[in-house]
Amino acid sequence: MRTQLQQFLDHVDSGAPIEGGSPWHEFMHAASHEAFRITAQINDGTRSASEIRTLLTELTGREVDESVTVFPPFYTEFGKNLVGAGAVVTKDVPADSIVAGVPAALIRPTGYEA
């Protein structure tokens, strides 16, 4: 999926359209649905820090360090960027980044490459 994600991002960055029913539209829909499913699990009920890290690992496709702590509610789109609760995103967020604040500002890179 990582190769397909990079190809999708390259397509989006090129400015080419994503037409309904196209393979890119289907990929975008499936990736978003998967991110929403995992995000709902993170936000549904009380979970231990370890359980949340396991879900974040599933979401990002990468091992999440034990130093990571997330306090729900947690929001994401494809699961490749982390946006702090209450953040107001007013422009594109770079891939693999953490943003927070009003307006949202780059906190730091996630350390991963999509």
Buried (B, 14 or more C-beta within 10 A) or exposed (E): EEEEBEEBBEBEEEEEEBEEEEEBEEBBEEBBEBBBEBBEBBBEEEBEEEEBBBBBBBBBEBEBEEEEEBEBEBBBBBBBBBBBEEBEBEEEBEBBBBBBEEEBEEBEEBEBEB
